[in-house]
Amino acid sequence: MTNEHDKNNGNDANHEPEASQNSEQNSGEQENAQRVHDENVVDGEAEVLSSKVASPEEKNWAMISHIASFAALIPLIPLIGMVLGPLFVWLFKKEEMPLVAQNGVEALNFNITMFIAYCVAFVLCFILIGIPILFGLIIFHFIVTILAAIKASEGGVYEYPFSMKLVK
């Protein structure tokens, strides 16, 4: 008659190879995770993987990079202000805040695209078809910029629709 202690000792001996296999699997998983992490790092800039990584200040600056396009509403710098606002935020904060760098590039590319679209719509206003296009662009620009600012405030990166990738 064997007691429970002997059964457990026999089972522990059988589990030792499994324990070494588990440690090998864990080290393999760690190497795989490191490889995935290394793929997310490009030229020394880390990809922002979650909102837990970004500080509240970084999230605020990322949001400002999108909202800065409303500088176009300032009468002294009308249309070009929507490019200058995100450009200044991106230039001054991209080195110290990766989330701002990513959001700034997205905002800058989108606002350059919108600047070109506004210029085309303005020219088309002379044949009257540009007037509804211009109003549609204004509404689209406003809504998408607000959505991008909300996503940035949550620590994410919003990819604008219909945006040319001019700045990388």
C-alpha positions, 0 to 999 in steps of 0.5 A: 500500500503506497501513501500519498507522499510516495505518489506525489514524489513519483509525480514530482519526478515526472514533472521535472522534465516538463518544468524544464520544457516550460522554462524553454517555452517561456524563454522562447516566448520571451525571445519572440516577444523581444523580436516583435518589440524590436520590429516596432522600433524604427530608427530609434523611435518606439511605436506607441503600443498602448495608452498606458505608455503615454503620459497625460501631458503627451496625450494632451500635446497629441490632441493639440497637434490635431486641434492646432489646425483650427489656427486657420480660423485666425484671420491673419493666417487663414488657410495656411494656418491649418498646416502651420499649427500642426507643423509647429507642434510636431517640430517642437515636440516630436523628439521628446514625445513619440505619440506626438510625433505620430499624431503630428505626422498624421495631422500634418499630412491630412492638413496639407491634403485639405489645403490642396482640396480647399485650393481646388474647391476655391478655383471651382467656385468660379464655375459654381460647383466649388461652393457645395464642395467647399461647404462639404470640405469644411464640415468633413474637415471639422468632424474628422479633426475632432475625431482625431483629437479625441483618439489622440487624447485617449493615447491612440493615433488616428489615421485620417481618411483621404490623406496623402502621406507626404511627411514621414 
